[in-house]
C-alpha cells in the first residue's frame, strides 16, 4: 500500500472537514453571544425568555435581592426585547427613592450618586442631550422624602408612594397630578410621567388609539398596591422595534400590574442595575442620537435602595 497516495487522497477532505467544523463552531459562538446578555443577577451570560406573543408571557422572576425580582424577555411578534423588575414594597429591606432636579444626569449617574441598586427614567423634561450637568426642567412632579422638588403638571399622571399606616413600608398608586395637592401630606415619594395606560386591570381608552412605536419606560402597580413593576422596552434596533402604548400596557398586565403609567420614552429609556461586580450600568440598550448604548442625560427618575445591605463603591 502506497502511504503517500493515501495521504494525498484523505488529507484534502480532512482539511475541508476541519475547516467546516471551525466555521460552524465560530458561527455557533457568535449566535450564542448575540442571543445572550450579561445577567445583573449572576454576572454570567444568559438567554432571555422567549415568547411568541405578549399574551404568552409567563414571568420567570430571578431574585436580584430579597424583595426584588428580575425578568428579561423577548417577544417574536412584534419583535420586542424587554427588562422588568418586580419590587415588593412591603419588604422591610426595600426603600424607594425619587429624585432629579435642576441639572441633567444619566440614569446610571443618578443611581450611583444616590447609592441605588436599580433605577429607571421617569419624568419628561425640556432638553434632550447626552451631556450631563446641564440645566434641565422636569415637566411634572417630583417628590422625594415628602419634599417637593418639582411642581405637578395637571395634564399628566404620576407614580405615587405612600407610607403604610403603622408600618415602615410603602404602598403605591397611579394618580393624576391634579389630585396630588389633596394628598400631599401623606405622600412620601412621587414621580410624574405621561398618562395612565392601565386602570383597574383594563387598558385605558387612550392606548387603543396611539399607534406610534418607540422604546418605552413604564411602571405598574399590583391591585393591592404591594408590588411595583418597572419596565423598559428597547426600540430603534433590528432586534427590538419598540412598542405601542397598548403593547406596553398589555406587557405590564401580563407581568401582574393592575394600574400602570407610561414614563418618558424614546432615547431616554434606560433601566440600570447594580451588577455583581459592583458596577451600575443599563441592562437594556439605550439609544440617544442614533448611537446604541449611549445614555441620554435625563431629569426625574425612580430608584430602589436596599436598606439591609451596605453598598460597595462602584469600580
Backbone bond lengths (Angstrom), bond angles and torsions (degrees), N, CA, C in turn:
res aa  C-N    CA-C-N  psi(-1)  N-CA   C-N-CA  omega(-1)  CA-C   N-CA-C  phi
1 X - - - 1.476 - - 1.530 108.58 -
2 X 1.350 115.23 132.96 1.459 120.95 -178.98 1.529 109.93 -86.77
3 X 1.346 117.29 106.63 1.471 122.52 -177.47 1.511 111.34 -61.89
4 X 1.348 117.92 -38.16 1.463 120.86 -178.19 1.522 111.29 -62.51
5 X 1.374 116.04 -41.33 1.468 119.26 179.31 1.530 111.57 -64.56
6 X 1.335 115.09 -38.38 1.473 119.28 178.47 1.520 110.69 -60.88
7 X 1.333 116.93 -45.40 1.467 121.22 -179.87 1.529 111.27 -64.26
8 X 1.360 115.60 -40.05 1.462 118.10 179.30 1.523 111.26 -64.05
9 X 1.329 116.54 -34.50 1.460 121.29 -178.00 1.525 112.52 -74.73
10 X 1.340 115.61 -44.47 1.463 119.84 -173.15 1.530 114.72 -87.89
11 X 1.303 117.41 -31.59 1.457 119.05 -172.35 1.532 113.56 -61.67
12 X 1.344 118.96 -45.20 1.461 117.74 178.71 1.527 112.69 -58.71
13 X 1.340 116.52 -43.11 1.458 119.81 179.83 1.522 111.11 -65.06
14 X 1.333 115.88 -40.02 1.467 120.35 178.48 1.526 110.46 -63.43
15 X 1.320 116.20 -42.53 1.468 120.60 179.41 1.522 110.48 -62.21
16 X 1.342 116.77 -40.74 1.466 120.51 178.22 1.527 110.67 -62.09
17 X 1.339 114.07 -43.62 1.464 118.78 -179.69 1.519 111.06 -61.70
18 X 1.331 115.88 -44.35 1.466 120.41 179.99 1.527 109.85 -62.94
19 X 1.348 116.08 -44.36 1.456 120.44 -179.29 1.528 111.33 -61.48
20 X 1.335 116.31 -45.48 1.462 120.76 178.45 1.520 111.51 -62.44
21 X 1.326 116.04 -38.33 1.467 120.36 178.97 1.520 110.99 -64.47
22 X 1.343 115.20 -42.33 1.468 119.71 178.98 1.526 110.38 -62.85
23 X 1.340 116.05 -44.48 1.468 120.50 179.36 1.526 110.85 -62.10
24 X 1.341 116.66 -42.41 1.458 120.75 179.40 1.527 111.17 -61.47
25 X 1.329 115.80 -46.32 1.468 120.42 -179.86 1.520 110.09 -62.80
26 X 1.335 116.68 -41.16 1.466 120.95 -178.88 1.520 110.36 -62.17
27 X 1.353 116.29 -46.49 1.461 119.39 178.81 1.533 111.45 -64.99
28 X 1.333 116.49 -36.75 1.462 120.15 178.95 1.524 111.26 -63.60
29 X 1.340 115.98 -40.99 1.466 120.32 178.83 1.518 110.49 -65.21
30 X 1.361 115.90 -45.93 1.463 120.13 179.60 1.529 110.28 -60.69
31 X 1.336 116.97 -42.52 1.462 121.04 -179.71 1.521 110.34 -64.13
32 X 1.344 116.92 -42.59 1.455 120.91 -179.35 1.526 110.60 -62.98
33 X 1.340 115.84 -45.49 1.468 119.84 -178.95 1.523 110.84 -63.83
34 X 1.356 116.66 -40.98 1.464 120.11 -178.37 1.515 112.12 -68.52
35 X 1.322 117.69 -23.14 1.463 121.30 -178.45 1.527 112.38 -98.55
36 X 1.313 117.61 3.04 1.450 121.04 -179.13 1.517 110.36 -124.18
37 X 1.309 115.66 165.57 1.458 121.48 175.76 1.516 107.97 -144.44
38 X 1.326 115.48 164.90 1.461 120.01 178.76 1.519 109.29 -76.45
39 X 1.304 117.15 124.10 1.457 122.13 -177.79 1.522 110.67 -77.78
40 X 1.340 118.13 130.65 1.464 120.34 174.64 1.528 111.97 -73.74
41 X 1.322 116.28 -8.13 1.469 121.01 178.45 1.518 110.82 -86.81
42 X 1.348 116.51 -51.17 1.465 121.00 -174.54 1.525 113.91 -105.13
43 X 1.330 116.57 -21.51 1.463 119.93 -174.63 1.515 112.91 82.52
44 X 1.333 118.13 0.01 1.461 123.01 179.41 1.529 110.03 -102.74
45 X 1.332 115.35 166.41 1.457 118.80 175.13 1.529 110.03 -71.88
46 X 1.325 114.99 139.92 1.457 118.92 177.36 1.519 110.00 -148.96
47 X 1.323 115.56 152.75 1.453 121.16 179.13 1.516 109.96 -89.37
48 X 1.328 114.50 146.35 1.464 119.44 175.51 1.521 109.55 -73.87
49 X 1.333 116.45 155.87 1.452 120.64 172.71 1.522 109.80 -67.54
50 X 1.338 117.55 133.53 1.465 122.11 -176.76 1.521 111.09 -102.75
51 X 1.336 115.87 132.61 1.459 121.76 179.38 1.521 108.88 -138.10
52 X 1.320 116.52 146.69 1.458 120.63 -179.98 1.524 110.71 -75.82
53 X 1.346 116.02 -49.82 1.463 121.65 -179.75 1.525 110.50 -127.53
54 X 1.334 116.30 164.89 1.464 120.90 177.87 1.522 110.71 -60.15
55 X 1.323 116.42 -38.89 1.480 120.28 -178.93 1.522 112.62 -65.04
56 X 1.324 117.57 -17.06 1.466 121.18 -179.41 1.523 112.99 -84.28
57 X 1.318 117.36 -7.55 1.469 120.81 -172.24 1.523 111.90 -65.14
58 X 1.309 114.58 127.99 1.455 122.54 168.86 1.523 105.82 -125.53
59 X 1.308 115.42 110.29 1.464 119.99 -173.00 1.522 111.40 -67.60
60 X 1.328 115.85 132.38 1.456 122.51 174.67 1.537 106.67 -112.90
61 X 1.319 115.64 89.26 1.456 120.35 -174.81 1.527 110.38 -76.92
62 X 1.321 116.24 124.58 1.458 121.73 174.62 1.524 107.99 -99.79
63 X 1.318 117.04 135.37 1.463 119.80 -176.33 1.522 110.96 -67.97
64 X 1.309 115.60 116.56 1.459 121.93 175.70 1.531 109.19 -86.35
65 X 1.314 115.68 -51.18 1.459 124.11 167.75 1.514 106.70 -145.76
66 X 1.320 116.68 166.83 1.458 120.44 178.59 1.528 109.12 -55.99
67 X 1.329 116.29 118.20 1.460 120.51 -179.04 1.516 114.10 96.31
68 X 1.353 118.14 -4.65 1.469 121.39 179.59 1.521 109.79 -130.07
69 X 1.328 116.52 124.33 1.454 122.11 175.20 1.521 110.65 -110.06
70 X 1.338 116.14 148.51 1.464 122.20 -178.77 1.527 108.92 -122.85
71 X 1.333 115.59 139.98 1.466 120.74 -178.78 1.529 109.19 -142.83
72 X 1.334 115.78 128.24 1.457 123.20 179.68 1.520 107.65 -120.08
73 X 1.320 117.05 122.82 1.452 119.48 -176.53 1.521 113.88 -138.18
74 X 1.338 114.97 162.17 1.453 122.70 175.78 1.523 109.14 -131.99
75 X 1.321 115.55 141.34 1.463 122.14 178.08 1.522 107.63 -117.76
76 X 1.324 116.43 138.67 1.473 120.35 -178.01 1.514 113.21 -83.04
77 X 1.350 116.53 -36.00 1.460 119.57 -175.80 1.528 110.56 -136.54
78 X 1.338 118.35 103.27 1.463 127.68 -2.03 1.531 110.92 -74.98
79 X 1.320 116.57 167.95 1.454 121.29 -176.01 1.533 109.49 -76.04
80 X 1.337 115.87 103.37 1.462 121.64 -174.35 1.520 109.73 -136.80
81 X 1.331 116.52 135.11 1.462 122.28 170.91 1.519 107.88 -115.81
82 X 1.337 116.17 135.69 1.467 119.20 -176.37 1.520 110.80 -141.11
83 X 1.328 114.64 160.53 1.459 123.67 175.76 1.519 107.48 -132.84
84 X 1.325 117.19 139.73 1.463 120.29 -176.65 1.519 111.58 -142.74
85 X 1.325 114.49 151.83 1.466 122.23 172.84 1.519 109.13 -122.13
86 X 1.318 116.34 140.94 1.460 122.93 172.41 1.523 106.64 -115.48
87 X 1.327 116.73 117.50 1.462 122.19 -171.77 1.522 109.86 -116.97
88 X 1.315 116.10 123.14 1.463 121.94 178.78 1.526 109.24 -84.05
89 X 1.323 116.42 102.31 1.463 120.62 -176.79 1.520 112.85 -70.33
90 X 1.336 117.28 -16.28 1.467 120.80 177.29 1.524 111.84 -82.22
91 X 1.337 117.23 -10.81 1.458 120.37 -178.07 1.527 110.27 -68.08
92 X 1.339 117.92 133.70 1.469 120.27 179.26 1.528 113.10 -67.60
93 X 1.338 117.66 -13.75 1.464 121.15 -178.82 1.523 113.47 -86.55
94 X 1.338 116.61 -13.60 1.462 120.75 -170.22 1.524 111.43 -96.17
95 X 1.321 114.66 134.24 1.458 121.27 173.90 1.531 108.51 -132.50
96 X 1.320 116.03 125.91 1.459 121.54 178.75 1.525 108.99 -89.85
97 X 1.330 115.18 143.49 1.454 119.71 177.10 1.523 109.05 -135.67
98 X 1.326 116.88 123.74 1.463 122.48 173.40 1.525 108.15 -111.81
99 X 1.309 117.69 138.47 1.451 120.25 -178.38 1.503 111.89 -167.56
100 X 1.314 115.32 -175.66 1.464 122.16 -177.12 1.509 108.67 118.31
101 X 1.311 115.29 118.33 1.455 117.81 -172.04 1.501 114.72 -129.29
102 X 1.315 116.97 -116.57 1.455 121.86 -168.04 1.525 114.09 -84.16
103 X 1.331 117.64 -19.12 1.457 120.69 -178.47 1.531 110.54 -118.94
104 X 1.324 115.81 142.13 1.460 120.68 -177.35 1.520 111.60 -74.40
105 X 1.335 115.95 152.52 1.467 122.36 176.24 1.511 108.68 -157.44
106 X 1.324 117.03 148.76 1.464 120.05 172.88 1.524 108.88 -68.05
107 X 1.322 116.57 162.12 1.465 119.72 178.31 1.526 110.29 -63.69
108 X 1.331 116.98 -35.66 1.472 120.31 177.61 1.525 111.03 -61.66
109 X 1.330 117.06 -44.99 1.465 120.73 178.69 1.521 110.85 -64.72
110 X 1.333 116.51 -41.28 1.467 120.96 176.49 1.522 110.83 -56.59
111 X 1.330 116.87 -44.66 1.465 120.92 -179.54 1.525 111.09 -66.71
112 X 1.326 117.02 -43.87 1.472 119.72 179.78 1.528 111.52 -63.17
113 X 1.321 116.07 -46.16 1.461 120.33 -175.61 1.521 113.31 -66.23
114 X 1.336 116.37 -22.79 1.469 120.15 -176.51 1.524 113.09 -113.71
115 X 1.347 115.36 15.62 1.467 121.24 173.87 1.537 111.94 56.85
116 X 1.330 115.96 47.21 1.459 121.79 -176.44 1.530 110.69 -100.77
117 X 1.322 114.95 158.72 1.461 121.30 176.25 1.527 111.68 -99.61
118 X 1.319 116.62 -19.23 1.461 121.15 177.11 1.522 107.85 -159.74
119 X 1.335 116.00 152.55 1.468 120.54 178.25 1.515 109.41 -159.79
120 X 1.345 115.03 154.51 1.458 121.67 177.39 1.526 108.46 -138.17
121 X 1.331 116.38 147.88 1.463 119.63 174.94 1.518 109.57 -68.63
122 X 1.335 116.79 152.48 1.458 118.92 -176.51 1.525 112.93 -138.52
123 X 1.333 117.91 -66.16 1.456 122.29 -166.28 1.531 111.84 -80.55
124 X 1.360 117.77 132.94 1.466 119.30 172.32 1.526 110.44 -64.51
125 X 1.336 117.18 157.40 1.457 120.30 -174.46 1.517 110.23 -148.94
126 X 1.326 116.87 -179.15 1.464 120.52 -167.37 1.516 115.92 -98.92
127 X 1.333 119.48 -13.42 1.470 121.44 -175.46 1.516 109.84 -127.98
128 X 1.338 117.28 136.54 1.459 121.06 178.50 1.524 109.30 -112.54
129 X 1.350 115.89 114.05 1.461 120.62 -178.12 1.521 108.95 -161.05
130 X 1.337 115.90 154.95 1.463 119.46 173.05 1.527 110.47 -91.68
131 X 1.325 117.35 -5.62 1.463 121.82 -177.36 1.522 109.95 -81.83
132 X 1.317 116.34 124.65 1.461 121.28 -178.04 1.526 111.01 -87.44
133 X 1.345 114.55 162.75 1.455 120.68 177.13 1.512 114.50 77.47
134 X 1.345 117.43 16.31 1.458 121.84 178.84 1.527 110.63 -94.60
135 X 1.339 118.30 149.15 1.472 120.21 175.58 1.527 110.01 -56.74
136 X 1.319 115.96 135.72 1.466 120.89 -175.93 1.526 108.88 -148.35
137 X 1.319 116.24 152.41 1.460 120.66 -177.59 1.525 109.70 -127.34
138 X 1.340 116.39 121.62 1.458 120.71 173.40 1.520 109.59 -66.91
139 X 1.323 116.11 136.79 1.465 121.38 176.69 1.531 109.48 -99.26
140 X 1.321 114.87 44.25 1.460 120.99 -179.75 1.509 110.82 172.01
141 X 1.310 115.06 178.12 1.466 121.59 -171.45 1.527 112.90 -73.03
142 X 1.329 115.37 144.10 1.458 123.02 165.56 1.527 107.03 -137.80
143 X 1.332 115.66 122.88 1.463 121.88 174.80 1.518 107.45 -123.48
144 X 1.321 116.31 128.95 1.463 121.32 -178.24 1.525 109.41 -128.92
145 X 1.351 115.93 116.32 1.464 120.01 -179.24 1.511 112.98 59.32
146 X 1.338 117.07 33.37 1.454 121.93 -179.95 1.518 114.44 84.88
147 X 1.337 117.38 -3.27 1.466 121.71 -178.38 1.525 109.58 -100.13
148 X 1.332 116.53 128.64 1.454 121.53 179.74 1.529 109.69 -78.43
149 X 1.344 116.22 115.79 1.462 121.21 178.80 1.521 112.15 -97.99
150 X 1.315 116.42 -26.90 1.464 121.72 -178.35 1.528 107.99 -147.97
151 X 1.332 118.02 135.41 1.470 120.32 -174.32 1.524 113.12 -71.43
152 X 1.313 114.13 160.73 1.464 121.42 -179.63 1.520 110.91 -70.03
153 X 1.317 115.27 148.60 1.460 123.05 172.59 1.530 106.37 -115.13
154 X 1.337 118.07 102.72 1.469 120.48 -172.75 1.517 114.82 -61.81
155 X 1.320 116.71 -11.71 1.469 119.21 178.95 1.523 111.59 -71.81
156 X 1.355 116.84 -27.66 1.453 121.38 -171.07 1.528 112.52 -116.04
157 X 1.335 114.72 173.27 1.466 122.15 178.08 1.525 110.04 -100.63
158 X 1.328 116.37 178.22 1.465 120.85 -178.00 1.521 110.12 -150.01
159 X 1.335 115.45 152.69 1.459 122.87 170.10 1.520 106.24 -91.18
160 X 1.339 116.08 122.16 1.463 121.29 -171.21 1.527 109.99 -124.19
161 X 1.340 115.49 138.54 1.463 121.62 -179.82 1.522 109.75 -117.38
162 X 1.336 114.83 131.70 1.460 122.00 179.72 1.527 109.54 -117.15
163 X 1.328 115.11 146.73 1.467 119.75 172.36 1.521 108.51 -74.86
164 X 1.328 117.84 129.73 1.459 120.70 176.81 1.522 110.48 -71.68
165 X 1.311 116.49 142.87 1.466 120.75 179.48 1.522 110.14 -62.51
166 X 1.329 115.80 137.07 1.472 122.88 178.10 1.533 111.65 55.95
167 X 1.326 116.28 34.22 1.466 119.63 -179.40 1.517 109.60 -153.48
168 X 1.338 115.56 154.07 1.458 120.56 175.84 1.523 111.88 -88.93
169 X 1.321 117.68 -5.00 1.462 120.96 -176.73 1.529 111.20 -91.42
170 X 1.330 115.10 177.09 1.460 121.51 -173.75 1.517 111.93 -116.86
171 X 1.310 113.71 167.96 1.453 122.33 166.96 1.525 106.50 -136.97
172 X 1.328 117.40 156.81 1.461 120.33 -174.10 1.521 111.61 -128.81
173 X 1.332 115.71 157.98 1.454 122.35 177.37 1.523 109.00 -155.18
174 X 1.329 115.86 159.14 1.464 121.84 173.44 1.519 107.64 -107.17
175 X 1.341 116.28 120.11 1.470 122.20 -170.18 1.528 109.17 -134.91
176 X 1.324 116.43 144.75 1.457 119.35 174.12 1.523 110.04 -65.67
177 X 1.321 116.39 140.13 1.463 120.08 -174.66 1.531 113.20 -66.25
178 X 1.328 117.12 -20.07 1.463 119.78 177.02 1.526 112.04 -68.75
179 X 1.346 117.21 -17.89 1.464 121.61 -178.47 1.527 112.90 -91.77
180 X 1.322 118.05 -7.01 1.458 120.46 -170.76 1.522 113.21 -68.24
181 X 1.325 117.48 -30.77 1.473 119.90 -179.62 1.521 112.10 -57.79
182 X 1.333 116.54 -38.74 1.465 120.97 -178.62 1.528 111.69 -68.15
183 X 1.353 115.87 -25.07 1.463 120.27 -172.73 1.528 112.96 -109.24
184 X 1.336 118.02 2.30 1.470 120.85 -166.61 1.524 114.13 -58.45
185 X 1.320 118.72 -30.22 1.466 120.25 -178.82 1.525 111.95 -69.05
186 X 1.336 116.94 -22.33 1.464 120.68 -177.79 1.524 113.38 -101.17
187 X 1.327 116.96 -5.14 1.471 120.50 -175.97 1.524 110.02 -86.65
188 X 1.333 115.56 128.72 1.460 120.24 176.70 1.532 110.93 -94.68
189 X 1.339 116.39 -44.79 1.464 121.44 178.54 1.522 109.23 -140.51
190 X 1.325 116.29 153.18 1.466 121.01 173.94 1.516 109.63 -158.28
191 X 1.329 115.30 146.44 1.463 121.68 175.23 1.517 108.54 -139.06
192 X 1.315 116.22 122.95 1.451 120.49 178.80 1.511 111.88 -73.28
193 X 1.316 114.30 158.80 1.459 121.41 174.90 1.512 107.99 -142.19
194 X 1.323 115.87 -144.46 1.458 120.26 172.51 1.540 108.29 -97.46
195 X 1.316 117.15 -111.67 1.457 119.61 -172.46 1.530 112.49 -111.17
196 X 1.329 113.96 157.37 1.464 120.93 173.10 1.529 107.98 -67.25
197 X 1.335 116.53 131.33 1.472 120.28 179.89 1.529 112.20 -112.74
198 X 1.332 116.92 -13.93 1.467 123.09 172.39 1.521 107.82 -131.05
199 X 1.321 116.82 134.99 1.468 121.17 177.92 1.525 108.37 -141.42
200 X 1.323 115.88 115.97 1.455 120.15 179.55 1.516 113.34 62.01
201 X 1.335 117.13 35.23 1.455 121.02 178.63 1.515 114.59 78.15
202 X 1.343 117.23 8.44 1.465 122.03 179.50 1.523 109.80 -122.88
203 X 1.344 115.77 146.96 1.451 119.49 175.53 1.526 110.08 -67.34
204 X 1.319 117.21 136.74 1.464 119.80 178.11 1.528 109.33 -72.31
205 X 1.328 115.76 156.57 1.458 121.32 -177.18 1.518 111.60 -58.05
206 X 1.340 116.07 -34.35 1.455 120.71 -178.06 1.535 111.81 -58.53
207 X 1.319 116.78 -40.79 1.463 120.14 -174.87 1.528 112.37 -63.66
208 X 1.316 117.67 -23.10 1.460 121.33 -176.30 1.517 112.18 -77.24
209 X 1.354 116.30 -17.46 1.463 119.25 -174.97 1.534 113.53 -112.89
210 X 1.337 117.63 -7.71 1.467 120.53 -179.74 1.526 108.01 -98.22
211 X 1.335 116.41 109.13 1.465 120.79 -172.81 1.525 113.84 -104.45
212 X 1.325 117.91 -1.08 1.467 119.51 -178.97 1.521 110.06 -65.43
213 X 1.329 115.80 144.57 1.469 122.39 -174.73 1.528 108.89 -116.42
214 X 1.358 116.41 123.46 1.461 121.40 -176.12 1.530 109.61 -146.95
215 X 1.346 116.92 165.97 1.467 118.22 163.15 1.538 107.64 -58.58
216 X 1.325 116.63 145.18 1.472 119.98 -175.75 1.527 111.42 -131.66
217 X 1.326 114.45 143.66 1.466 122.36 165.31 1.520 106.12 -121.57
218 X 1.311 116.52 137.43 1.460 119.96 -175.45 1.524 109.53 -156.54
219 X 1.331 115.20 167.29 1.466 120.75 177.81 1.514 109.49 -141.07
220 X 1.323 115.58 145.10 1.451 121.47 176.78 1.512 110.69 -129.00
221 X 1.323 115.26 160.03 1.470 122.25 -179.58 1.525 108.11 -131.17
222 X 1.320 117.25 138.02 1.466 121.08 178.37 1.531 110.09 -69.49
223 X 1.320 116.07 166.24 1.464 121.27 -175.08 1.522 112.38 -59.11
224 X 1.335 117.32 -35.88 1.461 120.83 -179.33 1.529 113.17 -90.39
225 X 1.342 117.41 2.86 1.457 120.85 178.49 1.511 114.26 76.53
226 X 1.317 116.96 6.93 1.465 120.38 -175.70 1.526 112.64 -82.30
227 X 1.327 117.09 -40.35 1.460 120.20 -173.23 1.532 110.85 -105.92
228 X 1.299 114.68 132.74 1.455 122.79 174.78 1.528 107.93 -105.67
229 X 1.329 116.77 131.36 1.462 122.29 177.48 1.525 108.30 -113.44
230 X 1.317 116.51 121.28 1.457 121.86 174.29 1.523 108.18 -106.78
231 X 1.315 115.87 131.96 1.465 120.90 -172.38 1.523 110.62 -133.75
232 X 1.326 116.23 138.45 1.461 121.33 167.97 1.520 108.30 -131.18
233 X 1.327 115.62 135.82 1.462 122.97 178.97 1.518 107.87 -118.45
234 X 1.326 116.51 125.03 1.464 119.95 179.11 1.527 111.09 -75.52
235 X 1.330 115.24 156.31 1.458 120.99 177.45 1.512 110.79 -156.42
236 X 1.336 114.78 178.54 1.464 122.18 176.81 1.524 113.58 62.12
237 X 1.346 115.67 29.93 1.455 120.94 172.63 1.523 108.29 -148.44
238 X 1.330 116.36 160.32 1.467 120.69 -172.31 1.519 112.45 -60.37
239 X 1.326 117.24 -37.24 1.467 120.52 -175.85 1.524 113.19 -77.50
240 X 1.343 117.13 -14.87 1.472 120.53 -179.74 1.522 108.44 -155.98
241 X 1.331 115.73 114.91 1.470 120.42 -170.39 1.522 113.11 -92.80
242 X 1.338 117.95 4.24 1.453 119.95 -177.93 1.522 111.44 88.55
243 X 1.340 115.92 175.05 1.458 120.29 -174.21 1.524 111.09 -133.73
244 X 1.324 115.63 155.42 1.458 121.11 169.75 1.530 108.35 -81.29
245 X 1.325 116.62 170.92 1.469 119.57 176.36 1.528 110.17 -63.93
246 X 1.328 117.20 -37.11 1.470 120.39 178.76 1.522 111.06 -62.86
247 X 1.339 116.72 -45.52 1.466 120.45 179.30 1.524 111.38 -64.44
248 X 1.328 116.27 -36.84 1.464 120.20 177.21 1.520 110.67 -63.72
249 X 1.339 116.02 -43.92 1.463 120.69 178.39 1.530 111.17 -65.09
250 X 1.335 116.78 -42.92 1.474 120.75 178.28 1.526 110.95 -60.40
251 X 1.339 116.21 -40.62 1.455 120.44 -178.73 1.535 110.35 -65.48
252 X 1.332 116.61 -44.46 1.472 119.96 178.61 1.526 111.42 -64.96
253 X 1.318 116.52 -35.14 1.465 120.65 176.14 1.526 109.99 -63.92
254 X 1.329 117.16 -42.50 1.466 121.64 178.32 1.524 111.84 -63.31
255 X 1.341 116.44 -32.01 1.464 120.50 -179.42 1.523 112.77 -77.06
256 X 1.349 117.49 -20.00 1.462 120.22 178.79 1.508 115.26 127.54
257 X 1.332 118.49 6.27 1.468 121.60 -177.52 1.525 111.62 -77.90
258 X 1.330 114.86 150.05 1.462 123.78 175.98 1.529 109.89 -108.96
259 X 1.331 115.55 -43.30 1.462 123.55 172.22 1.523 107.72 -122.70
260 X 1.341 116.61 152.45 1.466 118.68 -178.41 1.518 110.50 -155.43
261 X 1.337 115.12 156.17 1.457 122.44 -179.85 1.525 109.78 -130.92
262 X 1.323 115.38 143.18 1.455 122.32 175.34 1.528 108.37 -91.08
263 X 1.333 117.49 120.54 1.455 122.52 177.97 1.533 110.04 -87.69
264 X 1.330 116.04 -178.70 1.452 121.34 172.78 1.533 108.23 -59.62
265 X 1.318 117.20 138.04 1.464 120.54 -175.66 1.512 112.45 -127.59
266 X 1.332 116.17 -143.76 1.448 120.77 -178.70 1.521 111.85 62.22
267 X 1.331 115.92 -133.77 1.456 120.96 -179.35 1.515 114.07 -68.56
268 X 1.340 117.28 -10.36 1.471 120.82 179.16 1.525 112.61 -82.46
269 X 1.334 117.45 -19.98 1.462 121.00 -170.15 1.526 112.16 -64.46
270 X 1.326 115.14 117.60 1.464 120.70 179.69 1.512 110.06 -156.37
271 X 1.333 115.81 128.05 1.464 122.67 172.07 1.518 106.93 -115.31
272 X 1.318 116.49 117.28 1.467 120.27 -179.22 1.519 109.91 -109.78
273 X 1.348 114.68 150.28 1.465 120.15 179.00 1.519 109.42 -142.08
274 X 1.315 115.34 153.86 1.462 120.85 175.89 1.527 108.33 -83.17
275 X 1.336 116.23 118.79 1.451 121.97 -178.57 1.537 110.82 -82.71
276 X 1.339 117.08 166.30 1.472 120.09 -178.53 1.524 114.11 -57.10
277 X 1.348 117.72 -25.88 1.467 119.63 178.90 1.528 112.41 -82.38
278 X 1.344 116.70 1.91 1.462 120.74 178.72 1.508 114.14 94.47
279 X 1.326 117.80 -14.37 1.460 120.45 -179.27 1.525 111.59 -75.42
280 X 1.314 116.16 140.70 1.461 122.44 174.56 1.521 107.86 -103.63
281 X 1.329 116.49 124.36 1.464 120.58 -178.61 1.522 109.44 -157.76
282 X 1.341 116.73 162.23 1.470 119.63 -179.42 1.528 111.66 -64.87
283 X 1.331 115.90 142.89 1.464 120.26 172.61 1.523 110.09 -91.94
284 X 1.322 116.80 -21.01 1.461 120.81 175.51 1.528 109.07 -94.46
285 X 1.320 116.34 -169.83 1.467 121.21 177.51 1.523 108.62 -116.28
286 X 1.334 117.96 87.36 1.465 119.64 177.37 1.525 110.38 -64.55
287 X 1.326 116.13 149.45 1.462 120.69 179.76 1.525 108.53 -133.94
288 X 1.316 116.55 113.39 1.465 121.21 174.83 1.514 108.83 -118.27
289 X 1.333 115.74 131.09 1.455 120.25 179.47 1.512 113.32 61.28
290 X 1.332 116.83 27.44 1.460 121.44 179.77 1.515 114.25 79.94
291 X 1.335 118.01 3.41 1.462 121.64 -178.37 1.527 109.63 -100.04
292 X 1.336 117.00 114.50 1.464 121.21 -179.89 1.525 110.51 -67.17
293 X 1.342 114.80 133.78 1.459 120.82 177.91 1.513 113.97 90.17
294 X 1.345 117.90 -6.87 1.467 120.95 179.24 1.519 109.81 -89.17
295 X 1.340 116.44 119.78 1.460 121.29 178.25 1.527 110.75 -80.02
296 X 1.308 115.37 140.08 1.465 121.26 172.59 1.526 108.84 -81.72
297 X 1.321 117.17 147.11 1.468 121.54 172.65 1.526 107.32 -81.83
298 X 1.329 116.94 121.42 1.462 122.01 -171.21 1.531 110.78 -118.41
299 X 1.329 114.88 -171.96 1.467 120.82 -178.46 1.528 110.00 -111.35
300 X 1.336 118.17 -109.58 1.468 121.04 -174.83 1.516 114.04 -70.43
301 X 1.335 116.10 136.49 1.470 122.70 -179.02 1.521 110.25 -133.00
302 X 1.338 114.84 165.44 1.470 122.58 173.47 1.521 107.73 -118.52
303 X 1.342 116.61 131.50 1.450 120.31 -178.70 1.512 113.16 -135.26
304 X 1.334 114.93 171.09 1.461 122.15 -177.60 1.528 109.78 -129.59
305 X 1.324 115.91 131.19 1.460 122.01 172.28 1.521 109.06 -108.84
306 X 1.328 115.31 157.17 1.456 122.04 173.45 1.529 107.28 -108.95
307 X 1.320 116.75 113.04 1.471 121.02 -174.16 1.510 112.66 -67.10
308 X 1.338 117.22 -38.37 1.452 120.67 -169.20 1.509 113.63 -85.06
309 X 1.335 117.79 -6.13 1.465 120.87 -176.11 1.516 108.84 -118.78
310 X 1.317 115.78 136.61 1.461 119.70 173.49 1.513 108.13 -86.81
311 X 1.318 116.71 126.48 1.460 121.10 -175.38 1.503 111.63 -78.58
312 X 1.315 115.00 138.73 1.456 119.42 175.32 1.531 108.39 -83.92
313 X 1.313 115.59 157.04 1.456 119.78 177.94 1.521 109.83 -70.54
314 X 1.338 116.12 144.42 1.452 120.04 177.94 1.520 110.33 -66.97
315 X 1.323 113.84 147.38 1.457 118.89 179.30 1.520 110.08 -88.29
